[in-house]
């Protein structure tokens, strides 16, 4: 069995979240998956405008799940977009 990372990006203000997304990478064990997921969260945070991040109280969540090696995992993480409430 392999492991895959699943992520979502949410606004802490409006409680709007993206769907749950994954990359196409798989990992040989839980440790490797969590370590990579932590790095991906930092990368996502670094690519969101700081002002927008603070205004929307961005939350980046991830978890690792064991998957069958023959499962195809081709979804991608979209750019962060939260609808502003008026």
Backbone torsions as a table, in degrees:
resi	resn	phi	psi	omega
1	UNK	NA	149.0	177.4
2	UNK	-115.5	170.3	179.7
3	UNK	-119.8	146.5	177.9
4	UNK	-131.9	150.6	178.6
5	UNK	-95.0	137.1	174.8
6	UNK	-124.7	128.2	-175.4
7	UNK	-126.2	154.1	168.7
8	UNK	-144.5	151.9	179.9
9	UNK	-119.6	129.4	-175.7
10	UNK	-129.0	157.2	169.6
11	UNK	-97.4	122.9	176.7
12	UNK	-70.6	-18.1	179.7
13	UNK	-82.0	-51.9	-175.0
14	UNK	-97.9	-5.8	-177.7
15	UNK	59.6	26.0	176.0
16	UNK	-93.2	131.0	179.1
17	UNK	-123.2	152.8	170.2
18	UNK	-71.5	170.7	170.8
19	UNK	-67.1	178.6	175.0
20	UNK	-90.2	128.2	-175.1
21	UNK	-123.5	158.7	177.3
22	UNK	-139.5	158.3	173.9
23	UNK	-94.4	-175.8	-176.8
24	UNK	-91.6	-0.4	180.0
25	UNK	-78.7	148.1	170.2
26	UNK	-124.4	161.0	-174.3
27	UNK	-128.4	148.0	-175.4
28	UNK	-74.4	-20.4	-178.9
29	UNK	-154.0	167.9	-177.1
30	UNK	-60.4	-43.8	-179.6
31	UNK	-55.6	-50.3	-179.2
32	UNK	-61.3	-38.6	179.9
33	UNK	-65.6	-48.4	-179.8
34	UNK	-63.1	-42.5	179.8
35	UNK	-61.5	-44.6	178.7
36	UNK	-67.0	-41.3	178.6
37	UNK	-59.7	-40.0	178.2
38	UNK	-62.3	-41.7	178.0
39	UNK	-65.6	-38.8	179.4
40	UNK	-65.0	-37.2	177.8
41	UNK	-62.5	-44.6	177.9
42	UNK	-60.8	-42.3	178.7
43	UNK	-62.2	-42.9	178.6
44	UNK	-63.0	-47.3	179.6
45	UNK	-59.6	-43.1	-179.8
46	UNK	-64.1	-22.4	-177.4
47	UNK	-98.2	3.5	176.2
48	UNK	-103.3	134.5	178.2
49	UNK	-53.1	130.0	-176.2
50	UNK	-57.8	-42.1	179.9
51	UNK	-62.0	-47.5	179.0
52	UNK	-62.4	-42.0	179.9
53	UNK	-57.6	-47.2	-179.5
54	UNK	-69.5	-41.8	-179.4
55	UNK	-63.2	-43.3	-175.8
56	UNK	-91.0	-2.7	-179.4
57	UNK	50.4	58.8	-174.7
58	UNK	-59.7	138.5	175.4
59	UNK	-123.6	126.2	176.0
60	UNK	-112.8	119.3	-178.5
61	UNK	-114.4	146.2	173.2
62	UNK	-150.4	157.4	172.6
63	UNK	-148.3	161.1	177.4
64	UNK	-111.6	139.8	-178.7
65	UNK	-134.3	139.9	176.9
66	UNK	-73.4	134.9	-179.2
67	UNK	-129.8	158.7	173.2
68	UNK	-71.3	143.3	-178.3
69	UNK	-62.7	-24.2	-178.9
70	UNK	-88.9	-2.0	177.6
71	UNK	-72.1	140.9	176.8
72	UNK	-96.6	133.2	-176.4
73	UNK	-129.3	89.7	-171.9
74	UNK	-117.3	13.8	178.3
75	UNK	-78.4	158.4	-180.0
76	UNK	-126.1	162.9	-179.7
77	UNK	-86.3	121.2	-177.5
78	UNK	-78.5	167.8	173.0
79	UNK	-64.9	149.4	-180.0
80	UNK	-73.8	126.6	175.8
81	UNK	-144.9	124.0	176.3
82	UNK	-124.2	131.9	177.7
83	UNK	-72.3	129.5	176.7
84	UNK	-76.4	136.0	176.0
85	UNK	-85.5	138.6	-178.5
86	UNK	-109.5	NA	NA
